[in-house]
Amino acid sequence: MKGERGRGGVAHRCSRPQALLPPAGFTLLELLVVIALMAVALGVLGVGLGQGMAAARERQALGDIVGALRQARTQSVLSGQPRQVRFDLAGHRYQAPGQAPGHWPADLGLQLTTADDLGAAVAFFPDGSSTGGHLVMQRGTRQWRIDVGWLTGSVRLRALP
């Protein structure tokens, strides 16, 4: 038998010539396709992540404004003194008594409807009542409304259709 003798005197014979074996590894074309697919996947992920972050900022801003209004009502009842939450519509800021100034994202529009004599503010009184009014916040086609009841001073947030 022809061939090389391995250990133990057993002959080893190559059944296929080395030239016919497939090359090991990946071709350049295969690597480029994988890189292109990864780039597309990361692009789609980036857009979705950006939209998710914008929605989180909306929810945070709405919750903060509702919280500031409710806290001003509570402070008024507990202290026996009127309290106001003032809004700077051009600067996208609001100020509640005893709190750090708050703000909302610039791309989130806000319309405030309240008593004329207060300007851009909502006042709460020691008996729990308020001047009443509502705020409408909008981004694109999405809208939310924050209602402040004049009789009870209740603050309610709801999404508009």
C-alpha positions in Angstrom: 0.0 0.0 0.0 1.3 3.4 -1.0 1.3 6.3 1.3 3.0 7.4 4.4 3.1 5.3 7.4 1.7 6.9 10.5 2.1 5.9 14.1 1.6 2.2 14.7 2.4 1.3 11.1 -1.0 2.3 9.7 -1.1 3.7 6.2 -2.9 7.0 5.7 -4.2 7.9 2.3 -5.8 11.1 1.2 -9.0 10.4 -0.5 -9.3 13.9 -2.0 -6.5 16.0 -3.4 -5.9 19.2 -1.4 -6.8 21.4 -4.4 -10.5 20.2 -4.3 -11.1 21.1 -0.7 -13.3 24.2 -0.1 -11.3 27.2 1.2 -11.8 28.0 4.9 -13.2 31.3 6.0 -15.6 33.9 4.5 -15.4 35.7 1.2 -15.2 39.5 1.0 -18.7 39.6 -0.5 -20.1 37.7 2.4 -18.5 40.0 4.9 -19.8 43.1 3.1 -23.3 41.7 3.1 -23.2 41.1 6.8 -21.9 44.6 7.5 -24.6 46.2 5.3 -27.3 44.2 7.1 -25.9 45.3 10.5 -25.9 49.0 9.3 -29.6 48.8 8.3 -30.5 47.1 11.6 -28.7 49.8 13.6 -30.4 52.5 11.5 -33.9 51.1 12.2 -33.0 50.7 15.9 -31.8 54.3 16.1 -35.0 55.7 14.7 -37.2 53.7 17.0 -35.1 54.6 20.0 -35.3 58.3 19.1 -39.1 58.1 18.9 -39.2 56.3 22.2 -37.1 58.9 23.9 -39.4 61.7 22.6 -42.5 59.9 24.0 -40.7 59.5 27.3 -40.0 63.3 27.4 -43.6 64.0 26.6 -44.9 61.8 29.5 -42.3 63.3 31.9 -43.3 66.9 31.0 -47.0 66.2 31.3 -46.5 64.4 34.7 -44.3 67.2 36.0 -46.9 69.9 35.2 -49.8 67.9 36.7 -47.7 67.3 39.8 -46.8 71.0 40.1 -50.5 72.0 39.8 -51.6 69.4 42.4 -48.8 70.3 44.8 -49.8 74.0 44.6 -53.4 73.1 45.5 -52.2 71.1 48.4 -49.9 73.8 49.7 -52.8 76.4 49.4 -55.1 74.2 51.5 -52.5 73.4 54.1 -51.1 76.9 54.5 -54.4 78.8 54.2 -52.8 81.0 51.6 -53.5 81.3 47.8 -50.9 79.7 45.6 -50.2 80.2 41.9 -48.5 78.2 39.2 -47.1 80.6 36.6 -46.3 79.7 33.0 -43.8 81.4 30.7 -45.2 80.2 27.3 -42.4 81.7 25.2 -39.6 80.3 27.5 -41.3 76.8 27.9 -41.1 77.1 31.7 -43.4 77.1 34.7 -42.9 77.9 38.3 -44.8 76.5 41.2 -44.4 77.8 44.8 -41.6 76.1 46.7 -40.4 74.1 43.7 -37.6 74.5 41.3 -38.7 76.0 37.9 -39.9 73.3 35.5 -39.8 73.2 31.8 -41.2 71.3 28.8 -39.5 70.4 25.5 -39.5 73.2 23.0 -41.2 71.0 20.3 -44.1 70.4 22.6 -46.6 73.2 22.1 -48.7 74.5 25.0 -51.9 76.5 25.0 -53.2 77.9 28.3 -56.8 79.0 29.0 -57.4 80.5 32.4 -58.8 83.6 34.1 -57.9 86.8 32.3 -56.8 88.8 35.3 -54.1 86.3 36.2 -52.3 86.2 32.9 -50.5 82.9 32.3 -51.1 81.4 35.7 -53.5 79.1 37.6 -54.4 80.1 41.2 -55.5 77.8 44.0 -57.3 79.0 47.1 -57.4 77.7 50.7 -60.9 76.2 50.3 -59.5 73.9 47.6 -61.1 75.8 44.7 -59.1 77.4 41.9 -59.4 79.9 39.0 -59.9 76.9 36.8 -58.9 76.5 33.2 -57.1 74.0 31.0 -53.8 73.5 29.2 -53.6 71.8 25.8 -50.2 70.3 24.9 -49.5 69.1 21.4 -46.7 67.4 19.4 -47.5 66.5 15.8 -50.9 64.9 15.8 -50.9 63.9 19.4 -52.7 66.1 22.0 -53.2 66.1 25.7 -55.4 68.2 27.9 -54.9 69.1 31.6 -58.1 70.3 33.1 -58.2 72.3 36.4 -61.7 72.3 38.0 -62.6 75.7 39.4 -64.9 74.4 42.1 -62.8 71.6 43.5 -59.3 72.5 42.1 -59.0 69.0 40.8 -56.3 68.4 38.2 -56.9 65.8 35.5 -54.8 64.7 32.5 -56.3 63.1 29.4 -55.2 62.3 25.9 -57.3 63.9 23.2 -58.4 61.9 20.2 
